[in-house]
Amino acid sequence: MTDLDYLDHAEAALKAIETACDCINDETDADVDSQRTGGMITLSFANRSQIIVNLQKPLQEIWLAARAGGFHYKLVDGMWRDTKDGSELFAGLSLYASEQAGQPLVFAAPS
């Protein structure tokens, strides 16, 4: 994959996360604050916990840091997959954000 292809897919993933936060805030009382700085999004929850999602351009990966730990995702067949267990980025983000928010939250991959 070229660097440009990586950036196109990675930016689409970050945009999907930002859009999901807007929907979550409109449709629930979870109050997830998302702040983007360059290739990094910080999600802050009411209990002051955070999830950080950031691009790792040299490795062509997306990294996610949550209370549950740190995870590295690489694009495989159009999906961001954990480099250790193959799980999908948006499924993991939904799980970890739900745990930290104390209620079910859903993040979906860009279509």
C-alpha positions in Angstrom: 0.0 0.0 0.0 1.3 3.4 -0.8 1.6 6.2 1.8 -1.2 8.1 0.0 -3.5 5.0 0.1 -2.8 4.6 3.8 -3.6 8.2 4.5 -6.9 8.1 2.6 -8.0 5.0 4.5 -6.7 6.3 7.9 -8.3 9.7 7.5 -11.6 8.1 6.6 -11.4 6.0 9.8 -10.7 9.1 11.9 -13.6 11.0 10.3 -15.9 8.1 11.0 -14.9 8.2 14.7 -15.6 12.0 14.8 -19.0 11.5 13.1 -19.9 8.6 15.5 -19.1 10.9 18.5 -21.4 13.5 17.1 -24.2 10.9 16.8 -23.5 9.5 20.2 -23.8 12.9 21.8 -27.0 13.7 19.8 -28.7 10.4 20.6 -27.5 9.4 24.1 -26.6 11.1 27.3 -23.0 9.7 27.2 -21.4 13.1 26.6 -18.2 11.9 24.7 -16.0 14.9 24.0 -13.8 14.4 20.9 -10.9 16.6 20.1 -8.7 16.2 17.0 -5.2 17.4 16.7 -3.6 16.4 13.4 -3.6 12.6 13.1 -4.8 12.1 16.7 -8.3 12.0 18.3 -8.8 12.2 22.1 -12.1 10.9 23.4 -12.9 12.1 26.9 -15.7 10.7 29.0 -17.7 12.0 31.9 -15.6 10.0 34.4 -12.4 11.8 33.0 -11.1 8.7 31.4 -9.8 9.0 27.8 -9.3 6.9 24.7 -6.7 8.1 22.2 -6.7 7.1 18.6 -3.7 8.2 16.5 -2.1 7.5 13.2 1.3 5.9 13.0 2.3 6.9 9.5 5.7 5.2 9.3 4.2 1.9 10.2 0.9 2.5 8.3 -1.1 1.7 11.4 -3.7 3.2 13.7 -3.0 2.9 17.4 -5.7 3.0 20.1 -5.0 3.5 23.8 -7.7 2.8 26.3 -8.0 1.7 29.9 -8.0 -1.8 28.5 -4.6 -1.3 27.0 -2.8 -0.3 23.8 -3.7 -1.8 20.4 -2.2 -1.5 16.9 -4.4 -1.9 13.8 -3.2 -2.4 10.2 -5.4 -2.3 7.1 -6.1 -5.8 5.9 -8.6 -6.4 3.0 -10.2 -3.0 3.6 -10.6 -3.4 7.4 -8.4 -2.1 10.3 -7.3 -5.3 12.1 -5.5 -5.7 15.4 -2.0 -6.9 14.6 -2.1 -9.4 17.5 -5.6 -11.0 17.4 -7.1 -9.8 14.2 -10.1 -8.0 15.8 -11.5 -5.0 14.1 -10.8 -1.4 15.1 -14.4 -0.2 15.3 -15.6 -3.2 17.2 -12.7 -2.7 19.7 -13.4 1.0 20.0 -17.1 0.3 20.6 -16.2 -2.1 23.4 -13.6 0.0 25.1 -15.7 3.2 24.8 -18.8 1.4 26.2 -16.7 0.2 29.2 -15.4 3.7 29.9 -18.7 5.4 29.3 -20.7 2.9 31.4 -23.2 2.4 28.6 -23.4 0.9 25.2 -21.8 3.0 22.5 -21.4 2.1 18.8 -18.7 3.2 16.4 -18.9 2.0 12.8 -16.4 1.7 10.0 -16.8 4.1 7.1 -18.8 2.7 4.3 
